[in-house]
Amino acid sequence: MECADFLEFQDALKKMRDLDDKIVYALNVNIPTPSFRGEIDPTQNCKQLYNDLKTNYDKREQSIRQCINVTSDKINELKRKKESGDDLGVNKLLSKEQTKLRMLKNELFVEEVVKDRSLKIYHERCREYFKPTDYSV
C-alpha cells in the first residue's frame, strides 16, 4: 500500500476492514440454524472465517508497520537536512511527516479495537464449532 498520502492509506485500510465491519452478517451466513445444519458444515465455515480474519489482521498490521517505518525514515532524513541548514520548507515538511507518523501509530490502536471486537463476536458464535489454538479471549 502507498504510504505517502495518509487519507488514501486510511481508505485502503477501511476496505481491508470490510470483513470486520460485516462480521455479524458473515457469521449468520456461515453458521446455520439447527434446521440447516445438515446442509452446511459450521466447523469448516468457522475455521475458514477465522483464517480469513487472521490473514486480514496480519496484512493490515504489516501495512501499518511498514508505513510507520517508511515515515520514520523520512523524518530522520528530514531531521538531518534540518541540522545541515535551517530551511523553512524542511521544517514544514518535518512537521507534516511527524503528524502523519502519529496518525499511523493511532491506526495500530484502531486495529486492536477492531480486532478485539470482531474476535469477541466470532468467539461468541463459533466457540462450539471451532476453537483456534492461537487465539485467546
N, C-alpha and C positions, 0 to 999 in steps of 0.2 A: 504494500500500500504506500501511497505517496504521503510523505510527512511534511512537505513544505507548506501546504495550506491546511491549517487546523480544522476549518469548517468542513472541508472535503473529507478529511480523515474521520471526523465525527460522523459524517453522513455514511461513510463506508462501515464504521462500527455499528451504526444503527441498523443497517441492512444485515450485518452479521448477527445481530441480536434478535433477528426476526423469530427464530425458533423459541427463544426465551420469552418473547412477548406473547407467543401463541402456545405456550406450554400446556395450558388447560385444554385447549382445543386438541392438541396433539395427543394428550393423554385420553381424552374422550374418544378419539378415533382409534387409538391403539389398544385400549382396554375395554373389551366388550362387556355388555351387561350379561348377567348369568344365562339368559336365553340364547345368546350368540356365542358363548364360549367354545362350542364345538367347531365353529367356523373360523375362529381367529385364535391364534396362539399368543396369549398375553405375555408369557415368559419371553418368547423371542422378540416380540414387539417392544417390551420394556428394555430388554438388553440392547436392541438396536437404537432406541431412543436415547438411552444413556450414552452409548458410544457416539452418537451424533452430538449430544450436548458436550461431552468431554472434548471431542475434536474441535468444536466451535470455541470452547473456552481456551484451549491451547493456542489456536490460531489468533484469537483476539489478544490474548496476553502477550504472545510473541510479537505481534504487530505493534502493540503499545510500547513494549520494552524496546523494540528496535527504533521506534521514533524517539523515545526518550534518549537513547544512546546517540542517535544522529543529532538531535537538538543539543545535547550536552557537548558533543564535539564541536558543533558550530559556535556555541557560547564560549568554549575555551579558545577557539581560534579568534573570535571577536575580542576577547579579553587581551590576547597577545597583541592584536592590532591596536587596541586602545592604549596599551602600555608603550608601544613604539611611537605613537603620535596621537595627540588628542583631537581626533576627527569627530565633529558633531554627528555626522552620519553614522559612524560606528556606534556611538552611544545610543542613538535611537534604535538602531538595528539590534543591539545587545539587549536593550530593554524589551523589545518585541519578542526576541527569542527566549528571554527569561520568563516572560508571561506565558508563552506557548509551552515551555517546559513545566510550569506549574499546572497548567490545564491538562497536559498529558499525564502528569502524576496523579491528578484528580481522577482521570479516567480509570486508573488502576483501582481506586476506591469504588467507583461506579461499577466496575467489572465485578468486584467482590460482592456488592449488594445484589446485582443481577444474578450472579451465580448462586448465592445463598438462597435467594427467593425461589429460583427455578428448581434447585435441588431439593428444597423442602417440599415443594408441591409434588415433584417427582417421587420422592420417598413416601409421601402420604398415599399415593395412588399405586405405586409399583412394589412396595415393600414385600407384599405376599407373593409376588411372582419372580422378582429378580433382585438380589442384593449384591451390588458390586463390591469387590474386595478392596478397591482403592477409594472407597467413599465412607465418610463418617458424618453423621448429623450432629 
